[in-house]
């Protein structure tokens, strides 16, 4: 009787788990279908030049927790058409972060940036290093690093088991550049992952803000910034955030005037 009850209990548990898995799977499919419906609806509204409604529908998809570079790009386009430059640049930057090689994203981001008031000069070396760092996305870097790792593993195995002198010399020549490439790709990947988790860039969303020398209304006004400008958020202090510009200028602004990319 005890064995029968245990079997019955396992059967009930397994059946319950299958039901839960089925419900979750079914829910995820319905959610994906709903997001696709909303995406097509928003695109249609955009084509009909109902840009405010398109923004609302795109934002509904974002609230569902879905993201893609195409969605961010379309949201940016809709905001650009209703003249909300800060929001447009914010979403173009998010699209660029996911797909840094897409020509449409790059063009529209550059176009939107030409409309900003602030022209923050970026040192040429800094710009070169930034472009190099973002040349590949994190997923591509991960696969590149893993490819070199497996390649090195195979080469080491061959070196252990194939003792012929000619093959040994060839493997030694090949292993050195593979090790170098593995180190470079690993460091590149770690830098990007670290930056994604610790470094925060943001876009100013209001028309104008005065950057102060301290996190206080009484702080000395250092300089002013305008909608759409990009900066790095270094730290928070209450309702204030310390920001750093591309040219090195530092100051404090209220944290509700910007949104992190």
N, C-alpha and C positions, 0 to 999 in steps of 0.2 A: 504493500500500500504506500509505503514511504517513497519507494522508487517511482511508483506511478505518479505520485504528487509532484516529485521533482521534475519528471519528464513533462508533466502538464504545465508546471510553472515555467520551464524553459521554453515550451511551445508558446505560451502566452506572451512571455518576454520577447521572443524572436518575432512573433506576429506584431506585437506593439512597435518594435523597432522598425519593421518593414513599413508599417503604416506611417510612422513619423517620417521616415526617409522619403516615402512616396509623397506625403504632403509637402515636405520641404522642396522636393524636386519639382512638384507641380506648381508650387508657389513661385519658385524662381523662374520657371518658364513663363508663367502668367505675367510676372513682373517685367521680364525681358520683352515680352510681346507688348506690354503696355508702354514701356519706354520707347520701343520702336514706333508705336502708334503716335506717341507724343512728338517724337523727333520728326516724323513725316508731316504731322500737323503743323509743327512750328516752321518747318521749311516751306510749307504751302503758304502760311501766313506771311512769311518773309517775302516770298515771290509776289504776293498780293500787296506788298508794301505796308502791311499792318505790323510795323516793327515793334511797337509797344506790346502787342499781344504775343508776338513771336518770342520776345524776351521772357515774358511770363511763362510761356510753355516750355522754353528751354530751361528756365530756372526750376521748373517743376521736376524735370528729369534729373537735374543736379541734386535736388532735395531727396530724390530716391536713392542717392548714393552712387549713381552711374557717372563715369567719366571717360572721355576719349578725346583725342586731339581734334577730331572732326566736330564734336559737340562744342568744345571750347572755342574753336575757330568760328563756328556759326554764331555762337553767343556774342563773340567779339564783333562780328559783322553787324549784328542787330543793334548792339549798343553804339557802334560807330554811326549807324544811320540815324539814331535818335540823339546824336551829339553828346553822348556821355563818354567823353574821351578817356577818362581814367578807367572806367569799367572796360572799355574796348581794349585798351592796352593790357589791362590785367588778364583778360581772357586770351588775348593773342600770346602773351608771355606764357600762360599755362599750356596753350597749344604747342608753342615752340619748345617748351620743356619736354613734352612727350614726343614731339617729332621735329627735331631741330633742322632737318634737311628739306622739309617741305617748302617749295618755292612760294606758294600762295601765302603761307603763314609768314614767311620772312618778309615778303613784299608788303603785306598789309600791316605788319608790325612796324616796319620802317616808315610806311606812309603815315600811320597814326603818330609816330614819334616826331615827324616833321611838323605836326600841328601843336606840339607842346611849346610852352613859352620858354621854359628853361632849357638851355643848351649846355649841358654839363660836359666839359671836355674830358675825354678819357685818354690817358697816356697811351701811345702806340703799343708799347710792350705789354701793358695790361690788357689792351684789346686783343692783341695777338694770343696771349695766354688764355684769355677767356674763350675766344673762338676755338682754340685748340682743345681746351678742356671739354667743350660741349660739342665737339665734332661728331662724337658717337654717343648714343643714349646708353643708359645704365644696363639695359637688357643686352644690347649688342656687346658691351664691354665684358659682361659676365660670361657670355658664350665665347668670346675671344679668349679670355683668360682660361676658361676650362679647356678650350681647344689646345692651347699651348701646353697646359698641364698634362693632358692625355697624350699629346705628341711626345713630350719629354719622357713620360712613363714608358711608352712603347720603345723609344730610343734606348732607354736604360736597360729594359728587358732584353732587347736585341744585343746590346753591348755585353751583357752577362752571358748570354747563351751562344752567341756567334763569336768564336774566338779567332777567326781568320784575320790575319794582319791587315789586309787591304780593307776589309769591312770595318775593322776597329778604327783605322785611321779616318775613314769616311764618316763614321758615326761621331767620332770626336770633333770633326770639323762642323757637323750639323748641330750637335748638342749645344755648342757655345752660343750661337745666335738664338736658338730656341729658348735657352735659359734667360738670355737678355730680354727677349720679347715677352717672356712670362713675367719677369720682374716689372717691366714697364707697364704691361697691361694690368697686373695686380695692383701696383701703386695707383695707376689711373683709376681703377675701379674703386679702390678704398677711398681715394680723395673724393670721388663723386658721391659715394654712399655717405661719407662723413658730412659732406656739404649738404646733402639732402636732409640729413637728420639734425644738423646744427645751425647751418647758415640760412638766414631768412631774408629774402629780398621782397620788397613790397612796392606797391604803386599808390601814389597820393590820389585820393578820390574827390577831394573838394577843390574849389576854384583856386584858393590861395591859403597858405599857412605861414606864419612866422616861426622860424626855428630859433629856439631859445638856448641860452648857455647853461641852463639848469632845469631840472624837472619841477618847475614852479611857474605860476603866472607872473611872478615878479622877476623871473630870469631875464638876463640881457638879451635883446633881440640881435641875433647874429646875421641872419640872412632870411630871405623869403623863398618859398617854393610854390609851384603852381601845378594844377591838375595834370596827371599823367606822368609825372617825373618818377623815376625809379631810384630806389636807394636800399641800403642794407640795414636791417634792424639788428642792433648789437645786444641790447638788453632792455628790460622793462623795469620801471619803478612806479608802482601804483598804476595810475592812469596815464603814465608817460612812457615814452619809448625813446631810447637813444639811437640815433640814426647816423649812418656814414654815407656820404656821397661818393661817386666814382672818382672825384678829384681829391678826396681825402677830407673834405670839410665834415665836421661833426657837430651835432646839436641834439636838442630834445624837442619832440612834438607830442601832442595828445595821441594816444593809440587808436582813437576812433576816427581819425582822419585818413587812414590808409587801410589797405587789405594786403595780407601776405600772399605772395604768388604761390 
